[in-house]
Amino acid sequence: MLEQPRSGLWTLFTLLTLLVISFSLYRGFDSLDYDWDFFSLKDYLWVSETNSPGLLLHGLWGTLWVSAISIVLGTISGILIGIILHAGTPFAQNTARIFVEIFRNTPVLVQLYVMYFVVASAFHMSAEQAGVATLSLFCGAYVGELVRGTLINLDRGPRDAALSLGLTRFQTAWHITTPLATRRILPSLIGQYVSLVKDSSLVSVISIVELTKSASNMVAISFKSFEVWFLVAVVYFVLNALLSQLGRTVERRLSADLKSG
């Protein structure tokens, strides 16, 4: 009997919150007394004279490939680090713990500067390689901690049952532990990926062409700072919304497979 009134109260609260936010945005934009002109940015999306992508699409491609490579490398390294933290030798665990603490407790911007000006100079790395390496290590530190926490809190019952039925440790890990751990870690993992896509904007400080760097160039040329940054914010929102939706879809399929199995 209480569910319906409670649902109505939450709906009313949500509507009031949206109304306050909308009114605040309207008053804020109205007080700017600014002549908005998004149509002037069309050539930065696609250059009609040369029939080629504009600055914004070049930046979008840069963000996509930097983020994708960093996510893949960060996930692989993070899984290895998480396994070491969970079941490695004391020396390996301490080494992995130092790595995780360094990359989790220092700003990404500082890591980028150190990687680009110190490590990249010593090993003759390009700016792109330094940027991807930094984001991959940063992502790997967080993923490693997520994997460690997931493995520690994983229910031992299914694993013990599989071993008692004669499955090898590898078969148990592949068919039992991995699906259960993946289902549990996926929401946090997607959140980390979304954060990395946003953090990829920091590689612009070492002159890698991605969305933020392209936006800065667009502002310098067009002097339309409000329009450019608003458009870039929308692009980041769409990218991360699609990534979040993909994560929810995979999570639902994993849950369905586990139930059917």
Phi and psi restraints in degrees (value plus and minus 20) as a CYANA .aco file:
   2 LEU   PHI    -104.8   -64.8
   2 LEU   PSI     -35.1     4.9
   3 GLU   PHI     -85.2   -45.2
   3 GLU   PSI     -60.9   -20.9
   4 GLN   PHI     -87.1   -47.1
   4 GLN   PSI     -68.4   -28.4
   5 PRO   PHI     -81.2   -41.2
   5 PRO   PSI     -58.1   -18.1
   6 ARG   PHI     -85.6   -45.6
   6 ARG   PSI     -61.1   -21.1
   7 SER   PHI     -82.9   -42.9
   7 SER   PSI     -59.8   -19.8
   8 GLY   PHI     -84.6   -44.6
   8 GLY   PSI     -58.7   -18.7
   9 LEU   PHI     -85.3   -45.3
   9 LEU   PSI     -61.6   -21.6
  10 TRP   PHI     -86.1   -46.1
  10 TRP   PSI     -57.4   -17.4
  11 THR   PHI     -83.8   -43.8
  11 THR   PSI     -64.5   -24.5
  12 LEU   PHI     -83.3   -43.3
  12 LEU   PSI     -62.5   -22.5
  13 PHE   PHI     -82.4   -42.4
  13 PHE   PSI     -61.5   -21.5
  14 THR   PHI     -84.3   -44.3
  14 THR   PSI     -63.6   -23.6
  15 LEU   PHI     -83.8   -43.8
  15 LEU   PSI     -62.0   -22.0
  16 LEU   PHI     -84.0   -44.0
  16 LEU   PSI     -60.0   -20.0
  17 THR   PHI     -83.4   -43.4
  17 THR   PSI     -65.3   -25.3
  18 LEU   PHI     -83.3   -43.3
  18 LEU   PSI     -57.8   -17.8
  19 LEU   PHI     -84.7   -44.7
  19 LEU   PSI     -62.9   -22.9
  20 VAL   PHI     -84.8   -44.8
  20 VAL   PSI     -63.5   -23.5
  21 ILE   PHI     -83.5   -43.5
  21 ILE   PSI     -65.1   -25.1
  22 SER   PHI     -82.5   -42.5
  22 SER   PSI     -62.5   -22.5
  23 PHE   PHI     -85.6   -45.6
  23 PHE   PSI     -60.5   -20.5
  24 SER   PHI     -84.0   -44.0
  24 SER   PSI     -62.0   -22.0
  25 LEU   PHI     -84.7   -44.7
  25 LEU   PSI     -61.9   -21.9
  26 TYR   PHI     -82.1   -42.1
  26 TYR   PSI     -66.7   -26.7
  27 ARG   PHI     -84.1   -44.1
  27 ARG   PSI     -58.0   -18.0
  28 GLY   PHI     -84.8   -44.8
  28 GLY   PSI     -67.7   -27.7
  29 PHE   PHI     -88.2   -48.2
  29 PHE   PSI     -56.4   -16.4
  30 ASP   PHI     -86.8   -46.8
  30 ASP   PSI     -53.8   -13.8
  31 SER   PHI     -92.6   -52.6
  31 SER   PSI     -36.0     4.0
  32 LEU   PHI     -89.8   -49.8
  32 LEU   PSI     -48.2    -8.2
  33 ASP   PHI      32.6    72.6
  33 ASP   PSI      33.0    73.0
  34 TYR   PHI    -136.7   -96.7
  34 TYR   PSI     119.2   159.2
  35 ASP   PHI    -110.6   -70.6
  35 ASP   PSI      77.7   117.7
  36 TRP   PHI     -90.7   -50.7
  36 TRP   PSI     120.4   160.4
  37 ASP   PHI    -169.5  -129.5
  37 ASP   PSI      58.3    98.3
  38 PHE   PHI     -93.2   -53.2
  38 PHE   PSI     -46.0    -6.0
  39 PHE   PHI     -82.9   -42.9
  39 PHE   PSI     -46.7    -6.7
  40 SER   PHI     -89.4   -49.4
  40 SER   PSI     -31.7     8.3
  41 LEU   PHI    -111.0   -71.0
  41 LEU   PSI     -17.7    22.3
  42 LYS   PHI     -81.0   -41.0
  42 LYS   PSI     -55.0   -15.0
  43 ASP   PHI     -91.1   -51.1
  43 ASP   PSI     -36.0     4.0
  44 TYR   PHI    -104.5   -64.5
  44 TYR   PSI     -32.3     7.7
  45 LEU   PHI    -108.7   -68.7
  45 LEU   PSI     -69.5   -29.5
  46 TRP   PHI    -167.0  -127.0
  46 TRP   PSI     104.9   144.9
  47 VAL   PHI    -105.8   -65.8
  47 VAL   PSI      87.7   127.7
  48 SER   PHI     -88.2   -48.2
  48 SER   PSI     -52.7   -12.7
  49 GLU   PHI     -83.5   -43.5
  49 GLU   PSI     -60.0   -20.0
  50 THR   PHI    -124.4   -84.4
  50 THR   PSI     -22.6    17.4
  51 ASN   PHI      32.2    72.2
  51 ASN   PSI      32.4    72.4
  52 SER   PHI    -160.7  -120.7
  52 SER   PSI     139.8   179.8
  53 PRO   PHI     -81.2   -41.2
  53 PRO   PSI     125.8   165.8
  54 GLY   PHI    -109.9   -69.9
  54 GLY   PSI    -191.5  -151.5
  55 LEU   PHI     -79.2   -39.2
  55 LEU   PSI     -60.5   -20.5
  56 LEU   PHI     -85.5   -45.5
  56 LEU   PSI     -62.6   -22.6
  57 LEU   PHI     -89.3   -49.3
  57 LEU   PSI     -54.9   -14.9
  58 HIS   PHI     -81.8   -41.8
  58 HIS   PSI     -62.9   -22.9
  59 GLY   PHI     -85.4   -45.4
  59 GLY   PSI     -58.9   -18.9
  60 LEU   PHI     -81.7   -41.7
  60 LEU   PSI     -63.0   -23.0
  61 TRP   PHI     -82.2   -42.2
  61 TRP   PSI     -61.3   -21.3
  62 GLY   PHI     -80.9   -40.9
  62 GLY   PSI     -63.7   -23.7
  63 THR   PHI     -83.4   -43.4
  63 THR   PSI     -60.9   -20.9
  64 LEU   PHI     -84.1   -44.1
  64 LEU   PSI     -67.6   -27.6
  65 TRP   PHI     -94.5   -54.5
  65 TRP   PSI     -56.1   -16.1
  66 VAL   PHI     -83.9   -43.9
  66 VAL   PSI     -64.5   -24.5
  67 SER   PHI     -87.1   -47.1
  67 SER   PSI     -63.7   -23.7
  68 ALA   PHI     -83.3   -43.3
  68 ALA   PSI     -67.7   -27.7
  69 ILE   PHI     -85.1   -45.1
  69 ILE   PSI     -60.6   -20.6
  70 SER   PHI     -85.4   -45.4
  70 SER   PSI     -58.5   -18.5
  71 ILE   PHI     -85.0   -45.0
  71 ILE   PSI     -65.1   -25.1
  72 VAL   PHI     -83.6   -43.6
  72 VAL   PSI     -71.8   -31.8
  73 LEU   PHI     -85.5   -45.5
  73 LEU   PSI     -58.7   -18.7
  74 GLY   PHI     -86.1   -46.1
  74 GLY   PSI     -57.2   -17.2
  75 THR   PHI     -87.9   -47.9
  75 THR   PSI     -64.4   -24.4
  76 ILE   PHI     -81.6   -41.6
  76 ILE   PSI     -69.8   -29.8
  77 SER   PHI     -85.9   -45.9
  77 SER   PSI     -56.1   -16.1
  78 GLY   PHI     -85.4   -45.4
  78 GLY   PSI     -58.7   -18.7
  79 ILE   PHI     -83.2   -43.2
  79 ILE   PSI     -64.7   -24.7
  80 LEU   PHI     -82.9   -42.9
  80 LEU   PSI     -63.5   -23.5
  81 ILE   PHI     -83.8   -43.8
  81 ILE   PSI     -62.2   -22.2
  82 GLY   PHI     -82.5   -42.5
  82 GLY   PSI     -60.3   -20.3
  83 ILE   PHI     -86.0   -46.0
  83 ILE   PSI     -60.9   -20.9
  84 ILE   PHI     -83.5   -43.5
  84 ILE   PSI     -63.8   -23.8
  85 LEU   PHI     -82.9   -42.9
  85 LEU   PSI     -50.1   -10.1
  86 HIS   PHI    -105.4   -65.4
  86 HIS   PSI     -60.7   -20.7
  87 ALA   PHI    -157.3  -117.3
  87 ALA   PSI      -4.1    35.9
  88 GLY   PHI    -102.8   -62.8
  88 GLY   PSI     156.3   196.3
  89 THR   PHI     -89.7   -49.7
  89 THR   PSI     139.5   179.5
  90 PRO   PHI     -74.4   -34.4
  90 PRO   PSI     -62.3   -22.3
  91 PHE   PHI     -84.0   -44.0
  91 PHE   PSI     -64.2   -24.2
  92 ALA   PHI     -85.5   -45.5
  92 ALA   PSI     -59.9   -19.9
  93 GLN   PHI     -83.5   -43.5
  93 GLN   PSI     -63.1   -23.1
  94 ASN   PHI     -85.5   -45.5
  94 ASN   PSI     -59.7   -19.7
  95 THR   PHI     -83.7   -43.7
  95 THR   PSI     -66.0   -26.0
  96 ALA   PHI     -85.0   -45.0
  96 ALA   PSI     -56.5   -16.5
  97 ARG   PHI     -85.7   -45.7
  97 ARG   PSI     -60.1   -20.1
  98 ILE   PHI     -82.2   -42.2
  98 ILE   PSI     -64.0   -24.0
  99 PHE   PHI     -79.3   -39.3
  99 PHE   PSI     -67.7   -27.7
 100 VAL   PHI     -82.5   -42.5
 100 VAL   PSI     -64.0   -24.0
 101 GLU   PHI     -85.7   -45.7
 101 GLU   PSI     -58.2   -18.2
 102 ILE   PHI     -83.7   -43.7
 102 ILE   PSI     -68.7   -28.7
 103 PHE   PHI     -99.7   -59.7
 103 PHE   PSI     -41.6    -1.6
 104 ARG   PHI    -105.5   -65.5
 104 ARG   PSI     -44.4    -4.4
 105 ASN   PHI    -130.8   -90.8
 105 ASN   PSI      -5.7    34.3
 106 THR   PHI    -147.5  -107.5
 106 THR   PSI     129.1   169.1
 107 PRO   PHI     -85.6   -45.6
 107 PRO   PSI     124.6   164.6
 108 VAL   PHI     -80.6   -40.6
 108 VAL   PSI     -55.6   -15.6
 109 LEU   PHI     -81.6   -41.6
 109 LEU   PSI     -62.4   -22.4
 110 VAL   PHI     -84.9   -44.9
 110 VAL   PSI     -62.1   -22.1
 111 GLN   PHI     -80.4   -40.4
 111 GLN   PSI     -59.4   -19.4
 112 LEU   PHI     -83.2   -43.2
 112 LEU   PSI     -64.9   -24.9
 113 TYR   PHI     -82.8   -42.8
 113 TYR   PSI     -65.0   -25.0
 114 VAL   PHI     -83.4   -43.4
 114 VAL   PSI     -64.3   -24.3
 115 MET   PHI     -83.8   -43.8
 115 MET   PSI     -61.4   -21.4
 116 TYR   PHI     -97.2   -57.2
 116 TYR   PSI     -65.8   -25.8
 117 PHE   PHI    -107.6   -67.6
 117 PHE   PSI     -42.4    -2.4
 118 VAL   PHI    -128.6   -88.6
 118 VAL   PSI     -84.5   -44.5
 119 VAL   PHI     -87.0   -47.0
 119 VAL   PSI     -66.3   -26.3
 120 ALA   PHI     -83.3   -43.3
 120 ALA   PSI     -56.0   -16.0
 121 SER   PHI     -86.9   -46.9
 121 SER   PSI     -57.6   -17.6
 122 ALA   PHI     -91.4   -51.4
 122 ALA   PSI     -54.5   -14.5
 123 PHE   PHI    -129.7   -89.7
 123 PHE   PSI      -7.7    32.3
 124 HIS   PHI      35.3    75.3
 124 HIS   PSI      28.8    68.8
 125 MET   PHI    -111.7   -71.7
 125 MET   PSI     128.6   168.6
 126 SER   PHI     -99.3   -59.3
 126 SER   PSI     149.9   189.9
 127 ALA   PHI     -82.0   -42.0
 127 ALA   PSI     -60.5   -20.5
 128 GLU   PHI     -82.5   -42.5
 128 GLU   PSI     -63.5   -23.5
 129 GLN   PHI     -85.1   -45.1
 129 GLN   PSI     -60.0   -20.0
 130 ALA   PHI     -85.5   -45.5
 130 ALA   PSI     -60.9   -20.9
 131 GLY   PHI     -85.2   -45.2
 131 GLY   PSI     -66.5   -26.5
 132 VAL   PHI     -85.2   -45.2
 132 VAL   PSI     -60.8   -20.8
 133 ALA   PHI     -81.7   -41.7
 133 ALA   PSI     -63.2   -23.2
 134 THR   PHI     -83.3   -43.3
 134 THR   PSI     -69.2   -29.2
 135 LEU   PHI     -85.1   -45.1
 135 LEU   PSI     -55.1   -15.1
 136 SER   PHI     -86.3   -46.3
 136 SER   PSI     -64.4   -24.4
 137 LEU   PHI     -87.1   -47.1
 137 LEU   PSI     -59.9   -19.9
 138 PHE   PHI     -81.9   -41.9
 138 PHE   PSI     -66.9   -26.9
 139 CYS   PHI     -84.3   -44.3
 139 CYS   PSI     -61.2   -21.2
 140 GLY   PHI     -81.1   -41.1
 140 GLY   PSI     -56.1   -16.1
 141 ALA   PHI     -84.0   -44.0
 141 ALA   PSI     -64.3   -24.3
 142 TYR   PHI     -90.6   -50.6
 142 TYR   PSI     -62.8   -22.8
 143 VAL   PHI     -83.3   -43.3
 143 VAL   PSI     -59.4   -19.4
 144 GLY   PHI     -79.4   -39.4
 144 GLY   PSI     -62.3   -22.3
 145 GLU   PHI     -87.7   -47.7
 145 GLU   PSI     -56.8   -16.8
 146 LEU   PHI     -85.0   -45.0
 146 LEU   PSI     -62.5   -22.5
 147 VAL   PHI     -84.1   -44.1
 147 VAL   PSI     -63.6   -23.6
 148 ARG   PHI     -79.8   -39.8
 148 ARG   PSI     -67.9   -27.9
 149 GLY   PHI     -83.8   -43.8
 149 GLY   PSI     -56.9   -16.9
 150 THR   PHI     -87.7   -47.7
 150 THR   PSI     -63.7   -23.7
 151 LEU   PHI     -86.1   -46.1
 151 LEU   PSI     -57.6   -17.6
 152 ILE   PHI     -85.5   -45.5
 152 ILE   PSI     -60.5   -20.5
 153 ASN   PHI    -111.9   -71.9
 153 ASN   PSI     -15.5    24.5
 154 LEU   PHI     -92.9   -52.9
 154 LEU   PSI     117.7   157.7
 155 ASP   PHI     -84.1   -44.1
 155 ASP   PSI     108.4   148.4
 156 ARG   PHI    -100.3   -60.3
 156 ARG   PSI     -32.6     7.4
 157 GLY   PHI     -77.6   -37.6
 157 GLY   PSI     -75.6   -35.6
 158 PRO   PHI     -78.8   -38.8
 158 PRO   PSI     -58.5   -18.5
 159 ARG   PHI     -86.6   -46.6
 159 ARG   PSI     -63.8   -23.8
 160 ASP   PHI     -85.1   -45.1
 160 ASP   PSI     -56.8   -16.8
 161 ALA   PHI     -85.7   -45.7
 161 ALA   PSI     -61.4   -21.4
 162 ALA   PHI     -84.6   -44.6
 162 ALA   PSI     -61.1   -21.1
 163 LEU   PHI     -86.3   -46.3
 163 LEU   PSI     -57.1   -17.1
 164 SER   PHI     -89.0   -49.0
 164 SER   PSI     -44.3    -4.3
 165 LEU   PHI    -103.9   -63.9
 165 LEU   PSI     -21.8    18.2
 166 GLY   PHI      83.8   123.8
 166 GLY   PSI     -16.9    23.1
 167 LEU   PHI     -91.8   -51.8
 167 LEU   PSI     124.9   164.9
 168 THR   PHI     -93.6   -53.6
 168 THR   PSI     149.0   189.0
 169 ARG   PHI     -83.3   -43.3
 169 ARG   PSI     -58.0   -18.0
 170 PHE   PHI     -86.3   -46.3
 170 PHE   PSI     -65.0   -25.0
 171 GLN   PHI     -81.9   -41.9
 171 GLN   PSI     -60.1   -20.1
 172 THR   PHI     -84.2   -44.2
 172 THR   PSI     -64.3   -24.3
 173 ALA   PHI     -84.5   -44.5
 173 ALA   PSI     -60.2   -20.2
 174 TRP   PHI     -96.8   -56.8
 174 TRP   PSI     -62.9   -22.9
 175 HIS   PHI    -113.5   -73.5
 175 HIS   PSI     -41.8    -1.8
 176 ILE   PHI    -134.7   -94.7
 176 ILE   PSI     -80.1   -40.1
 177 THR   PHI     -87.0   -47.0
 177 THR   PSI     -65.4   -25.4
 178 THR   PHI     -81.9   -41.9
 178 THR   PSI     -69.3   -29.3
 179 PRO   PHI     -81.2   -41.2
 179 PRO   PSI     -61.2   -21.2
 180 LEU   PHI     -85.9   -45.9
 180 LEU   PSI     -62.5   -22.5
 181 ALA   PHI     -88.2   -48.2
 181 ALA   PSI     -58.7   -18.7
 182 THR   PHI     -83.4   -43.4
 182 THR   PSI     -63.6   -23.6
 183 ARG   PHI     -81.8   -41.8
 183 ARG   PSI     -60.2   -20.2
 184 ARG   PHI     -94.9   -54.9
 184 ARG   PSI     -55.7   -15.7
 185 ILE   PHI    -107.0   -67.0
 185 ILE   PSI     -37.9     2.1
 186 LEU   PHI     -77.3   -37.3
 186 LEU   PSI     -66.6   -26.6
 187 PRO   PHI     -78.1   -38.1
 187 PRO   PSI     -64.6   -24.6
 188 SER   PHI     -87.0   -47.0
 188 SER   PSI     -54.7   -14.7
 189 LEU   PHI     -86.2   -46.2
 189 LEU   PSI     -63.0   -23.0
 190 ILE   PHI     -84.3   -44.3
 190 ILE   PSI     -58.9   -18.9
 191 GLY   PHI     -80.4   -40.4
 191 GLY   PSI     -58.7   -18.7
 192 GLN   PHI     -87.7   -47.7
 192 GLN   PSI     -58.1   -18.1
 193 TYR   PHI     -85.5   -45.5
 193 TYR   PSI     -61.2   -21.2
 194 VAL   PHI     -80.9   -40.9
 194 VAL   PSI     -62.5   -22.5
 195 SER   PHI     -83.1   -43.1
 195 SER   PSI     -58.2   -18.2
 196 LEU   PHI     -87.1   -47.1
 196 LEU   PSI     -58.4   -18.4
 197 VAL   PHI     -79.7   -39.7
 197 VAL   PSI     -61.5   -21.5
 198 LYS   PHI     -88.8   -48.8
 198 LYS   PSI     -60.1   -20.1
 199 ASP   PHI     -87.2   -47.2
 199 ASP   PSI     -41.1    -1.1
 200 SER   PHI     -81.1   -41.1
 200 SER   PSI     -39.5     0.5
 201 SER   PHI     -83.9   -43.9
 201 SER   PSI     -42.1    -2.1
 202 LEU   PHI     -91.7   -51.7
 202 LEU   PSI     -40.2    -0.2
 203 VAL   PHI     -88.7   -48.7
 203 VAL   PSI     -28.9    11.1
 204 SER   PHI     -83.7   -43.7
 204 SER   PSI     -43.4    -3.4
 205 VAL   PHI     -90.4   -50.4
 205 VAL   PSI     -37.5     2.5
 206 ILE   PHI    -129.6   -89.6
 206 ILE   PSI       6.9    46.9
 207 SER   PHI      47.7    87.7
 207 SER   PSI       8.4    48.4
 208 ILE   PHI    -105.7   -65.7
 208 ILE   PSI     110.6   150.6
 209 VAL   PHI    -100.3   -60.3
 209 VAL   PSI      86.6   126.6
 210 GLU   PHI    -159.0  -119.0
 210 GLU   PSI    -186.1  -146.1
 211 LEU   PHI     -77.0   -37.0
 211 LEU   PSI     -67.3   -27.3
 212 THR   PHI     -87.2   -47.2
 212 THR   PSI     -61.3   -21.3
 213 LYS   PHI     -84.4   -44.4
 213 LYS   PSI     -63.4   -23.4
 214 SER   PHI     -83.5   -43.5
 214 SER   PSI     -58.7   -18.7
 215 ALA   PHI     -83.1   -43.1
 215 ALA   PSI     -61.4   -21.4
 216 SER   PHI     -81.7   -41.7
 216 SER   PSI     -61.0   -21.0
 217 ASN   PHI     -86.4   -46.4
 217 ASN   PSI     -58.5   -18.5
 218 MET   PHI     -84.4   -44.4
 218 MET   PSI     -61.2   -21.2
 219 VAL   PHI     -83.9   -43.9
 219 VAL   PSI     -60.6   -20.6
 220 ALA   PHI     -84.1   -44.1
 220 ALA   PSI     -50.4   -10.4
 221 ILE   PHI    -107.5   -67.5
 221 ILE   PSI     -64.8   -24.8
 222 SER   PHI    -115.4   -75.4
 222 SER   PSI     -41.2    -1.2
 223 PHE   PHI      41.8    81.8
 223 PHE   PSI       3.0    43.0
 224 LYS   PHI    -125.6   -85.6
 224 LYS   PSI      48.0    88.0
 225 SER   PHI     -85.8   -45.8
 225 SER   PSI     -63.0   -23.0
 226 PHE   PHI     -82.5   -42.5
 226 PHE   PSI     -67.7   -27.7
 227 GLU   PHI     -83.0   -43.0
 227 GLU   PSI     -64.5   -24.5
 228 VAL   PHI     -83.8   -43.8
 228 VAL   PSI     -70.7   -30.7
 229 TRP   PHI     -90.4   -50.4
 229 TRP   PSI     -51.3   -11.3
 230 PHE   PHI     -84.7   -44.7
 230 PHE   PSI     -62.7   -22.7
 231 LEU   PHI     -84.8   -44.8
 231 LEU   PSI     -62.4   -22.4
 232 VAL   PHI     -84.2   -44.2
 232 VAL   PSI     -59.5   -19.5
 233 ALA   PHI     -81.3   -41.3
 233 ALA   PSI     -60.4   -20.4
 234 VAL   PHI     -83.6   -43.6
 234 VAL   PSI     -61.2   -21.2
 235 VAL   PHI     -82.6   -42.6
 235 VAL   PSI     -65.8   -25.8
 236 TYR   PHI     -81.3   -41.3
 236 TYR   PSI     -60.5   -20.5
 237 PHE   PHI     -81.8   -41.8
 237 PHE   PSI     -64.7   -24.7
 238 VAL   PHI     -84.4   -44.4
 238 VAL   PSI     -63.9   -23.9
 239 LEU   PHI     -78.2   -38.2
 239 LEU   PSI     -69.0   -29.0
 240 ASN   PHI     -92.9   -52.9
 240 ASN   PSI     -51.3   -11.3
 241 ALA   PHI     -85.2   -45.2
 241 ALA   PSI     -61.6   -21.6
 242 LEU   PHI     -85.0   -45.0
 242 LEU   PSI     -60.9   -20.9
 243 LEU   PHI     -84.2   -44.2
 243 LEU   PSI     -61.6   -21.6
 244 SER   PHI     -84.9   -44.9
 244 SER   PSI     -60.8   -20.8
 245 GLN   PHI     -85.1   -45.1
 245 GLN   PSI     -59.4   -19.4
 246 LEU   PHI     -80.7   -40.7
 246 LEU   PSI     -62.1   -22.1
 247 GLY   PHI     -82.6   -42.6
 247 GLY   PSI     -61.6   -21.6
 248 ARG   PHI     -86.1   -46.1
 248 ARG   PSI     -56.8   -16.8
 249 THR   PHI     -84.6   -44.6
 249 THR   PSI     -66.1   -26.1
 250 VAL   PHI     -83.0   -43.0
 250 VAL   PSI     -59.6   -19.6
 251 GLU   PHI     -83.1   -43.1
 251 GLU   PSI     -62.2   -22.2
 252 ARG   PHI     -84.1   -44.1
 252 ARG   PSI     -60.4   -20.4
 253 ARG   PHI     -87.5   -47.5
 253 ARG   PSI     -58.8   -18.8
 254 LEU   PHI     -83.4   -43.4
 254 LEU   PSI     -62.4   -22.4
 255 SER   PHI     -83.2   -43.2
 255 SER   PSI     -60.3   -20.3
 256 ALA   PHI     -86.4   -46.4
 256 ALA   PSI     -60.2   -20.2
 257 ASP   PHI     -85.1   -45.1
 257 ASP   PSI     -60.2   -20.2
 258 LEU   PHI     -87.5   -47.5
 258 LEU   PSI     -57.3   -17.3
 259 LYS   PHI     -88.7   -48.7
 259 LYS   PSI     -60.6   -20.6
 260 SER   PHI     -91.9   -51.9
 260 SER   PSI     -48.9    -8.9
